[in-house]
Amino acid sequence: MTEFLCGLDAAVAVVGGKWKPLILWALSVQPRRTGELRRELPGVSEKVLIQQLRELERDGVVRREVHDQVPPKVVYSLTDDGFALDRALRPLGDWGEERMIQINAGRQAGTP
């Protein structure tokens, strides 16, 4: 079991990775099926998406609901903790939105 050094360490462990914050963002709008998430997040493979969803479910921020029908329908949504985490990430998203052009320009120029 991992021992976290502080709350930030624990939070980053939950949202770490390229796709988890984007999955949280998509689910904050409305619950979605796996295929809907794949269309919403171009570039994510099905394998990685499912792995990330399982980790978010394990950490208590995503709920997986299986509907008893043929073919099976699985819907993912945020838990109360997931909505709280989404609210906590919004200022970070706002910061990135305000600086996106400058960050892209710096990366294209290769400046440190």
TALIN-V258857 format. One record per run of one state. SS is the DSSP state (a for helix, b for strand, c for the rest). FROM is the first residue (numbers start at 1). TO is the last residue. Records with the same first field share a line. If there is no record, write none. Layout:
SS->FROM-TO + FROM-TO
//
This chain:
c->1-6 + 16-19 + 30-31 + 41-45 + 59-61 + 68-72 + 79-79 + 110-112
a->7-15 + 20-29 + 34-40 + 46-58 + 80-109
b->32-33 + 62-67 + 73-78
//
